[in-house]
Amino acid sequence: VQLQASGGGLVQAGGSLRLSCATPGGTFNAYSIGWFRQVPGKERDLIAAIGFNSGNRYYGDFAKGRFTISRDKSKNTVYLQMSSLKPEDTAVYYCAARLGAYEIYEGAYSYWGQGTQVTVSS
C-alpha cells in the first residue's frame, strides 16, 4: 500500500487546513488509517485514527473538538480536517495504514506516507 499525504502548508493561527491521504492507483478500504504528527526532536504522536469500516474513530486529546478524520471510500482517500489551528500544531503530518482495526501505537502501522509540513504562524 502506497500512501500519499498532501494538503499541508502555511496558515495563520485560528485558520483551517484539510489534509488528504490517498492511495494512488490502489485501495485501502480494508485498512485502518491513522494520522500522526512529529516535531523535530520529539516522538511521533497519533492525532486521529479511523477504522476500516469508518465506524470507529479515535482522537488524541489535543485533537478533540478541533480535528475531524473521515474517509471517502469512493476516492480511496482519508481526510484530516483541522480547524482553530495553533502555532503548537506546527509539525510534519503523516498518514499511516494498517490492515484491520485501528491501533493507537505507531509501531502497529505497516505503511506510511511521506509526510506533509503544516506550519501555523502566530
C-alpha positions as CSV (number, residue, x, y, z in Angstrom):
1,V,0.0,0.0,0.0
2,Q,1.5,3.3,-1.0
3,L,0.2,6.4,0.7
4,Q,0.4,9.9,-0.4
5,A,-0.2,12.7,2.1
6,S,-1.0,16.2,0.9
7,G,-2.6,19.4,1.9
8,G,-0.1,20.9,4.3
9,G,1.0,24.5,4.1
10,L,1.4,27.7,6.0
11,V,-1.7,29.0,7.8
12,Q,-2.3,31.7,10.4
13,A,-3.3,30.8,13.9
14,G,-7.1,30.2,14.0
15,G,-7.1,29.0,10.4
16,S,-8.0,25.7,8.9
17,L,-6.4,23.1,6.7
18,R,-7.6,19.8,5.3
19,L,-5.0,17.1,4.8
20,S,-5.6,14.2,2.4
21,C,-4.2,10.7,2.5
22,A,-4.6,8.8,-0.8
23,T,-3.5,5.6,-2.4
24,P,-2.7,6.4,-6.0
25,G,-3.8,3.5,-8.2
26,G,-4.9,1.4,-5.2
27,T,-7.3,0.9,-2.5
28,F,-7.1,0.8,1.3
29,N,-10.7,0.1,2.1
30,A,-9.6,-2.9,4.3
31,Y,-7.1,-0.8,6.2
32,S,-7.5,1.5,9.2
33,I,-5.7,4.8,8.8
34,G,-4.0,6.9,11.4
35,W,-2.8,10.5,11.2
36,F,0.4,11.2,13.1
37,R,2.5,14.3,13.5
38,Q,6.1,14.8,14.5
39,V,8.0,17.8,15.7
40,P,11.8,17.6,15.2
41,G,13.4,16.0,18.2
42,K,10.2,14.6,19.5
43,E,8.3,11.3,19.1
44,R,5.6,10.9,16.6
45,D,2.1,11.4,18.1
46,L,-1.1,9.9,17.0
47,I,-3.7,12.6,16.1
48,A,-6.6,10.6,15.0
49,A,-7.4,7.2,13.5
50,I,-10.3,5.8,11.6
51,G,-11.3,2.1,11.3
52,F,-11.5,0.3,8.0
53,N,-15.3,0.4,8.2
54,S,-15.3,4.1,9.2
55,G,-17.4,3.2,12.3
56,N,-14.7,3.6,14.8
57,R,-12.7,6.8,15.3
58,Y,-10.1,7.8,17.8
59,Y,-8.8,11.3,18.6
60,G,-5.9,12.4,20.7
61,D,-6.7,14.8,23.5
62,F,-5.2,17.7,21.6
63,A,-7.3,16.9,18.6
64,K,-10.7,16.6,20.1
65,G,-13.1,19.3,19.1
66,R,-10.7,20.8,16.5
67,F,-9.8,18.0,14.2
68,T,-12.0,15.6,12.3
69,I,-11.0,12.4,10.5
70,S,-13.1,11.0,7.7
71,R,-12.8,8.7,4.7
72,D,-14.3,8.7,1.2
73,K,-14.1,5.1,0.1
74,S,-15.1,6.0,-3.5
75,K,-12.0,8.2,-3.7
76,N,-9.7,5.9,-1.6
77,T,-8.9,9.0,0.5
78,V,-8.9,9.7,4.2
79,Y,-9.1,13.3,5.3
80,L,-8.0,15.2,8.4
81,Q,-9.9,18.4,8.7
82,M,-8.1,20.7,11.1
83,S,-9.6,23.9,12.5
84,S,-8.7,26.5,15.1
85,L,-5.0,25.8,14.4
86,K,-2.4,26.9,16.9
87,P,1.3,27.5,16.5
88,E,1.9,24.4,18.5
89,D,0.2,22.4,15.8
90,T,3.3,23.1,13.6
91,A,4.7,19.7,12.6
92,V,5.2,17.2,9.8
93,Y,2.0,15.3,9.4
94,Y,2.0,11.6,8.3
95,C,-0.7,9.2,7.4
96,A,-0.3,5.5,8.0
97,A,-2.2,2.4,7.3
98,R,-2.6,-1.0,8.9
99,L,-4.8,-4.0,8.0
100,G,-7.7,-4.4,10.3
101,A,-8.8,-2.4,13.3
102,Y,-7.0,0.8,14.2
103,E,-4.4,1.0,16.9
104,I,-3.0,3.9,18.8
105,Y,0.6,2.7,18.6
106,E,2.9,3.9,15.9
107,G,4.5,0.6,15.6
108,A,1.2,-1.1,14.7
109,Y,1.1,0.7,11.3
110,S,2.8,-1.0,8.4
111,Y,2.6,1.6,5.7
112,W,3.5,5.3,5.8
113,G,3.1,8.3,3.6
114,Q,5.9,10.7,3.0
115,G,4.6,13.4,5.4
116,T,3.3,16.9,4.7
117,Q,4.5,20.0,6.5
118,V,2.0,22.1,8.4
119,T,3.2,25.5,9.7
120,V,0.9,27.7,11.8
121,S,2.1,31.2,12.3
122,S,1.1,33.3,15.3
